C-alpha cells in the first residue's frame, strides 16, 4: 500500500512539473508575441527636431536644453546654438508626448518655430486628408497630392503653436 502511495505522489509531482513547465513556456511565448505585435503594428516616433524662436543668447539655449532634458521620455538632447535647433531622441520603451515637448519649450520662456518628427509609419503612402495614428496621437496629412512614404520619414507638424486642431495634428513633408 505504501508503494502505491509513493508511486502516486511521484506521478503527481511529475505531472505538476510538466504543467508548470508548459505554463512557463506559454508565458514566454505570449510575451514574445505581444512584443512582436506591438512593435511591428504601431507606428513609432523615433526623434523630434525643433527650432525655437525668441532666443538671444546661449543662456536662452541652455534654459530650453534643461527643460527638454528633464522630460522622462527623452534620452538625449542635441543642441545647435547657431540655428536655435534641438534634436531629441527617446527612450525606446516610453511614448513620446508632443504636448510635453511643446510645454517644456514654452515653460522655458520661448516658442517653437518649427517641429519635425522622424517616425515609422504604418503605411507606405500618404494620402491627402487621410488620418494616421502614431503613439496614440491622430495626425492628418496636409498635402496637395498623395506621396510615397519611406520609413523612417521626417515630416513637419504644421499646426499653429503645435496645438492640435479638433484633436488632430497636421503633417506635411
Secondary structure, DSSP 8 states (H G I E B T S, - for coil): -HHHHHHHHHHHHHHHHHHHHHHHHHHHHHHHHHHHHHHHHSBEEEEEEEEEES--SHHHHHHHHHHHHTSTTEEEEEEETTTTEEEEEE-TTS---HHHHHHHHHHTT-EEEEEEEEEE-SSSEE-TT-EEEETTEEEEE--SS-EE--SSEEEEE-SGGG--BTTEEEEE-
